[in-house]
Amino acid sequence: MAIIKCPECGHQISNKAPVCPNCGVEIAGKVTQCPNCGEIYFRNEDSCPNCHRPTTARRQETQPAEAVPTVAEVSSSPTPPPPPTSRPACRPATDEAPNHTTDNTPKKKSHAALIAAFIIALAICGVCFYFYNQAKDNKEREAYEYAMTSNDPMVLQSYLDTYRADAPEEHIDSIQSHLAMLRQQDQEWTNVLVSGSKAALEDYLAKHPDTPHRGEINNKLDSLDWVDAQRQNTVDAYQEYLNSHPEGAHIDEAAENIKKVKSKEVQPEERARLNDLFRKFFQSINSRNEDRLTDQVEDVLASFLGKDGATKSDVISFMHKIYKEDVTNMNWHLANDYTIQKREVGEDEYEYQVQFSAKQDVEYSDASKNSETRYKITATVSPQMKISSFNMVKIVE
């Protein structure tokens, strides 16, 4: 058995194979080997396709016509070399393949490789193009989201200049609407600045809470409220400024001015405490309560009903003196017509000069003696809210 090339397709097969497993052509008994060049070809061909030696001549020279050697016989017994003078020049069988089918196989494989390479190249280009578009879309989407959260018209205009041709239509419409709104806000802001009105500033801030002018608006409101507080120059006005602007530019000045005003101006709570002090003083006289009466006065009074350096005992003596033996009842009524002057006598300590009127109703055991008398009272109250001076004058009607 020998290995030969199929004359039809060039596939290497056994010379004993019934057919070529590659192309299906019959092999056993159907092929022969040229004794001149060694080429394997079909026996029914007239001559060797390589060196063109006639097949019949080969038969006549080597063996009788009725006994044509098979390819197996040719392969098993060496062929004597022909005389040098009679052998035509030829190439080895391995150097040239005269069979056209054998030559076409590499070409077919080469064409298939080119087509495969072309398809792979197209696929690579498609993938690259896809990722390029994806990256481009992602960049546009990021720019769109940033622009929609910005209040700077320059940012929105930059987006339109860059992506107008490629961005989705809904993105372009949204950016243009947002840009138009910002430009309208700019016009409104210009009008607010021209007006200089607190109401206009507050209204603009309510309409546009995320405006980039928020800090400027707060500063302007701070200044306007401070000017108004100074104009009123009251504790309530300065306190209102502090409540509205806890971190305002004038909080220290406001606190200082509150102290100054308080040193000159009687506050409502101070007026209420003074009224309570004198009400308790006269109620104690009405009820003849010595302890409660002396709780309302200092230990030593600068003056009490004309007596300098009076003590609490002098106050008690006054109460007993006005309650004569035939007095059955006495009531003092305050007119609440206070005139109060305030004077600072220490750090956050104040002395008060108070004037007011009061009515004394006295009932006697003899009702015909009942009386009603009005007095003008002048008193001094210490920082401890106790009476340090007390004098009164009868009002003649």
Steps between C-alpha positions, in 0.01 A plus 500: 500500500628847412379856572419696187331826405150481362525603132168680533537711821861447611393352835750241638346153507595132489543347155276217625208730588188425295415870470653832611339595834530867404353522150349147455685406179590127455864416578574123523573363149425836337831682534858441384842656553706647218828309478666804358417775756314308774172693455181320616214528250195316379573191290250590235696815407709468179812660645657625821356845574839606633760383250255395228650157457246279323336246719500233224870547434566439865305182482687377189839570647448356841251211457260335257182682410280252677683548828485866594645558846278644768600785725567251775739308277672818391541614859621162627772448232746777427488638150832484317617843406467575130803579290619857556483577128138404463357662823362847441572766755229515764447630851449272798142412578524685828604826329213531254144384512363487149157391619276809492292377791808481721602860412153647576480376858751748653339779300158413641643494850670838441173653381316366804763647732467840334123494533526398867752776568274752329200392708705519822622847405143613437393360838784680677410826327137454598589439865731803505232717341244380756721581797594835346133592468431378853781714640377797300142450625619466861700823474200683357272362774741612776526847346119519477446401864761752618350780289148433629618541861693819425370853537775645282376592149855460367497128592172439318610695192825300489299175496290624207808609305667161552215249467229675297559275196530166684294525820144360524233753411344481848835592657536804274143612580555463875826696492345778292202525738730511803716765333194712420385476862842610627505796265154599622625474859791726412257763375291465817816532709594821319155641575533406869838672526361814342203508740712448815183390678504251788168357382639452147808322635294268719258427215786417260658268758167323558457442126861393443629331819797348314610827339876566487417849633378360834805622693476848350127516580560400863767769534266765361215390729741511793597859419140612449383349830793653685421846365137457609603385851724803541221728386263362765774476763296278732576178676228323304640622168854388580375166630298448182818558299685238708218249457490549123879503456663280768825514302452851364772754443375726783419256783766648732377853439142390555584343837687813609217728392249287691699566816512872429127522435419295807702741711269783390175337410266328743411164363150351530621235742657769719177698503311187601739430788469858630123482487507169689729651768269793583188286478641267768607798712149646516327163529714435807370827649142402416542168679725637777764240416826629650729227366376529149517880521862510614599246230432770242742760642875525556636471854581870489307745284662821382170671569158387624218755525758775553719311745856436389668172587170334587486132594247221465367593844407842369302332221311281748426806718351677198263208437378498861466877508255520211285227655320703767276339760174565319630383157332176405647452154754657264578442132772651283445501123784569252424707190777327297601838356869439549771737390831318521853620453785254484862548604789259470686465827721198418564226246147407390364659821237773488324734745148625429332831582125436503202736519137389506171575673292294743158528666436424868148388602441502876191364672416599856269359759305820443423469131453874470873537548594274209758668274673473167838669455740514203877519531789564267781262590870537422726204571843359424554129433839332538655247253374230743143616427438634851374845600794713611309830517128574542308828525146603418304820475124537534327613185250776574197481274 
